Amino acid sequence: MTEQASSPAVTRVEIQVDTRAPGGTTNAYLVDGLLVDPAARTDALDAAVGIGDAADKNAADSDADDHDAASPHSIETIAVTHAHPDHVGAVSEYADLTDATVVAHANFCDRFADATEIEPDEIVCDGDQIGDSAVVAVETPGHAADHLAFAVGGGGDESGDRGEGNADGRTADSAADGTADGATDGHELICGDLAVADGSVVVGAPDGDLDAYLASLQRVRDAGYERIHPGHGPPIDDPAATCQRLIDHRLARERSVLDAIERGASDVDAVLDAAYEKDLSGVEDLARATVVAHLRKLLAEGRIGSAWTERLDCGCEH
């Protein structure tokens, strides 16, 4: 029997950043020469990539001949899961510091350049290998139109096939210290803002697309990943169950939006009030954007009346 090669280790560095995500941090990841989502420059990330004062201290404390100890990750490529501000803040700075190749989604180069203030050196599409690494781009739109995930190692299906899974679970066949987060022999995914271990992900208008988001969750659910690494919070060791939980959450919210309309809600405010049975203090804008995204999905599917086209297009969602 041929022994399967181990996947490269995924290292997480939590970065304090201005974000609406719980905990106030974004995860940067390093794997096989790739740096993903450098949200801000920090000492911890400098040390992980082997630059700056923190790296100099590590070098002084290590054997003079042990160069790898001073620079545990030689960064050759930088990429982001999507161009939201809490994921891209230090792309340009680390590109300059490491002379790494900067990679962006082929269909969203302008968005990437506007967010990072740097033009990409290379572009990738679904299924493309990232540089010379053992990492492959996986398109996962929904939270954002330009959203990518990054598959590490073999063992699942990141071939790009879509639409084979169903939201009900049926298929066609039936931290801050920069330590490694996972085993090195599994098939893993750096998933950005596709999923979180606890709670849910905002999928809000105008950029969020719920139909695309559900399809992305189904794709990842069915791919056989052993672990997924989110943009915020701890790693997820039950990827299929977590993706299904997030699908169920979105479908439950969709039912509450539809129920509100059937009970007579005729504008976004009325739907928002009826669809959420909790205090929305501090997150009402996010909840409103989510409701609008649900309404746009229902309208596209012909499940609510055409009068909603004007209600949404008139700016009532803002």
C-alpha positions in Angstrom: 0.0 0.0 0.0 1.3 3.4 -0.9 1.6 5.8 2.1 -0.3 9.0 1.6 1.9 12.1 1.9 1.2 14.4 4.9 -0.5 17.7 4.3 1.5 20.8 5.4 0.7 22.2 8.8 -1.6 25.2 9.0 -0.5 27.9 11.4 -3.0 30.4 12.8 -2.1 33.9 14.1 -4.9 35.9 15.7 -4.7 39.6 14.8 -6.5 42.3 16.8 -8.3 44.4 14.2 -11.3 46.6 13.8 -14.0 44.0 13.0 -17.6 43.4 13.9 -16.7 39.7 14.5 -17.0 38.5 18.1 -13.6 38.7 19.9 -12.4 41.5 17.7 -9.8 39.4 15.9 -9.1 38.1 12.4 -7.1 34.9 11.8 -4.1 35.1 9.5 -2.9 31.7 8.3 0.5 30.4 7.1 0.9 27.2 5.2 3.5 25.9 2.8 4.8 29.3 1.8 1.4 31.0 1.6 0.2 33.8 3.9 -3.6 34.2 4.0 -5.5 37.3 5.3 -2.8 39.4 6.9 -5.3 41.8 8.4 -2.8 44.0 10.2 0.9 44.0 10.9 1.7 42.6 14.4 4.7 41.3 16.3 3.1 37.9 16.4 2.7 37.8 12.6 6.2 39.3 12.1 7.6 36.5 14.2 5.6 33.8 12.3 6.9 35.0 9.0 10.5 35.6 10.3 10.8 39.4 10.0 11.0 42.4 12.4 12.2 42.7 15.9 10.3 39.6 17.2 12.1 37.5 14.5 15.4 39.0 15.4 14.9 38.0 19.1 13.9 34.5 18.0 17.1 34.3 15.9 19.2 35.4 18.9 17.7 32.8 21.1 18.2 30.0 18.6 21.2 28.1 17.3 23.2 30.4 15.0 23.2 27.7 12.4 19.5 26.9 12.7 18.1 29.4 10.2 14.7 27.7 10.0 14.1 28.4 13.7 14.4 32.2 13.1 12.1 32.0 10.1 9.6 29.1 10.5 7.6 30.2 7.4 9.3 31.4 4.3 6.5 33.4 2.6 6.4 33.1 -1.1 2.8 34.0 -1.8 0.1 36.2 -0.2 -3.6 35.8 -0.8 -6.9 36.8 0.9 -10.2 35.1 1.3 -12.0 38.3 0.4 -11.4 42.0 0.2 -13.3 43.1 3.3 -11.2 45.6 5.4 -10.8 43.3 8.4 -8.9 40.8 6.2 -6.6 42.8 4.0 -5.1 45.6 6.1 -1.5 44.5 5.8 -1.3 42.8 2.4 0.8 45.6 0.9 3.1 45.9 3.9 3.9 42.2 4.1 4.3 42.0 0.3 7.0 44.7 0.6 8.6 43.1 3.6 8.7 39.5 2.1 8.9 40.2 -1.6 6.1 37.7 -1.9 3.9 37.2 -5.0 0.5 38.7 -4.4 -2.4 36.6 -5.7 -6.0 37.7 -6.2 -9.3 36.3 -7.6 -9.2 36.6 -11.3 -12.7 38.1 -11.5 -12.2 40.7 -8.8 -8.8 42.3 -9.4 -10.1 45.9 -9.2 -11.9 45.2 -5.9 -8.7 43.6 -4.5 -6.6 46.6 -5.7 -9.0 49.1 -4.2 -9.0 47.3 -0.8 -5.3 46.6 -0.6 -3.8 49.5 -2.6 -1.6 47.1 -4.4 -2.1 45.4 -7.8 -1.9 41.6 -7.8 1.0 39.9 -9.4 -1.0 36.8 -10.3 -4.6 35.8 -10.6 -6.3 32.5 -9.7 -9.7 30.9 -10.4 -11.5 27.9 -8.8 -9.2 24.9 -8.7 -5.9 26.7 -9.4 -2.8 25.9 -7.4 -1.4 28.8 -5.4 2.1 29.2 -6.5 4.2 26.1 -5.9 2.4 25.3 -2.7 0.1 22.3 -1.9 -2.8 24.7 -1.7 -5.7 25.1 -4.1 -8.1 27.9 -4.5 -11.8 27.0 -3.9 -14.5 29.5 -4.9 -16.9 30.0 -2.0 -19.0 33.1 -2.8 -21.9 34.2 -0.7 -20.6 36.2 2.3 -18.8 38.3 -0.5 -18.9 37.9 -4.2 -15.1 37.5 -4.4 -14.8 35.0 -1.6 -12.2 32.2 -1.9 -11.2 29.4 0.4 -7.9 27.5 0.3 -7.7 23.7 0.3 -4.7 22.2 1.9 -3.6 18.6 1.0 -5.6 15.8 -0.5 -8.4 13.6 0.5 -11.5 15.6 -0.3 -13.0 17.0 -3.5 -12.1 20.6 -4.4 -12.5 19.9 -8.1 -15.0 22.6 -8.6 -18.1 20.5 -9.0 -21.2 22.2 -7.7 -24.9 21.6 -7.3 -24.7 17.9 -6.3 -25.6 18.4 -2.7 -28.9 19.5 -1.2 -29.4 21.9 1.7 -31.2 19.1 3.7 -28.1 17.0 3.8 -28.7 14.7 0.9 -26.1 14.1 -1.8 -26.4 12.6 -5.2 -25.2 9.3 -3.8 -27.5 9.3 -0.8 -4.8 31.5 18.1 -2.5 34.5 18.9 0.6 32.5 19.6 0.9 31.4 16.0 1.0 27.6 16.8 -0.1 24.9 14.3 -3.9 24.4 14.6 -4.2 20.9 13.1 -2.9 17.5 12.2 -0.7 17.3 9.2 -2.2 14.2 7.6 -5.7 15.5 6.9 -7.5 17.4 4.2 -8.1 20.9 5.5 -9.7 24.2 4.3 -8.9 27.8 5.2 -12.4 29.0 4.8 -12.4 32.7 5.6 -15.9 34.0 6.4 -17.7 31.0 5.0 -18.2 29.4 8.5 -17.6 29.9 12.2 -17.4 27.4 15.0 -20.1 29.2 17.0 -22.9 31.6 15.9 -23.4 32.5 12.3 -21.9 34.4 9.4 -23.4 37.7 8.2 -24.6 37.4 4.6 -26.0 40.8 3.9 -27.0 43.0 0.9 -25.8 44.4 -1.2 -22.7 42.1 -1.7 -24.0 39.1 0.2 -25.8 36.4 -1.9 -27.7 33.8 0.1 -28.2 31.4 -2.8 -24.5 31.4 -3.5 -23.7 31.2 0.2 -25.9 28.1 0.7 -24.3 26.5 -2.4 -20.8 27.2 -1.0 -21.7 25.6 2.3 -23.1 22.6 0.6 -20.0 22.2 -1.5 -17.7 22.4 1.6 -20.0 20.1 3.6 -19.8 17.4 0.9 -16.1 17.7 0.2 -14.9 15.5 3.0 -12.6 18.0 4.9 -11.3 16.9 8.2 -10.9 20.4 9.6 -11.7 23.9 8.4 -10.0 27.1 9.6 -12.3 30.1 9.8 -11.5 33.8 9.4 -12.6 34.4 13.0 -12.5 32.2 16.0 -11.2 28.6 16.6 -10.7 25.8 14.1 -13.7 23.7 13.2 -13.2 19.9 13.7 -16.7 18.9 12.5 -16.9 20.6 9.1 -19.9 18.7 7.7 -22.0 19.2 10.8 -21.0 22.9 11.1 -21.8 23.6 7.5 -25.2 21.9 7.9 -25.9 23.9 11.1 -25.2 27.1 9.2 -27.4 25.9 6.3 -30.2 25.1 8.7 -29.8 28.5 10.4 -30.2 30.3 7.1 -33.2 28.3 6.0 -34.8 28.9 9.4 -34.2 32.7 9.0 -35.7 32.4 5.5 -38.8 30.8 6.8 -39.2 33.6 9.4 -38.9 36.2 6.7 -41.4 34.5 4.5 -43.8 34.0 7.5 -43.5 37.7 8.3 -44.6 38.6 4.7 -47.4 36.1 4.8 -48.7 37.7 8.0 -48.8 41.1 6.3 -45.3 42.7 6.6 -45.0 45.0 3.6 -41.6 46.7 4.1 -38.2 45.9 5.3 -38.7 47.4 8.7 -41.8 45.3 9.3 -40.0 42.1 8.2 -37.0 42.9 10.4 -39.2 43.3 13.5 -41.1 40.1 12.8 -38.2 37.9 11.8 -35.9 38.5 14.7 -37.1 37.7 18.2 -34.2 39.1 20.0 -32.6 42.5 20.9 -30.7 43.8 17.9 -28.9 46.6 19.7 -25.5 47.1 18.1 -26.3 44.7 15.2 -29.5 46.1 13.7 -27.7 47.2 10.5 -26.3 43.7 10.0 -29.7 42.2 10.6 -31.4 44.6 8.2 -28.8 43.7 5.5 -29.4 40.1 6.1 -33.2 40.5 5.8 -32.7 42.3 2.5 -30.5 39.5 1.2 -33.2 37.0 2.1 -35.8 39.1 0.4 -33.7 39.3 -2.8 -33.4 35.5 -2.8 -37.1 34.9 -2.3 -37.9 37.5 -5.0 -35.5 35.8 -7.5 -37.1 32.5 -6.8 -40.6 33.9 -7.3 -41.7 33.1 -3.8 -42.7 36.7 -2.9 -44.6 39.2 -5.0 -43.1 41.5 -7.6 -44.1 44.5 -5.5 -41.0 43.7 -3.5 -38.8 44.7 -6.4 -39.7 48.3 -6.1 -39.6 48.2 -2.3 -36.0 46.9 -2.4 -34.8 49.1 -5.3 -36.2 52.3 -3.9 -33.5 52.3 -1.2 -35.7 51.1 1.6 -33.1 48.6 2.6 -30.6 51.2 3.7 
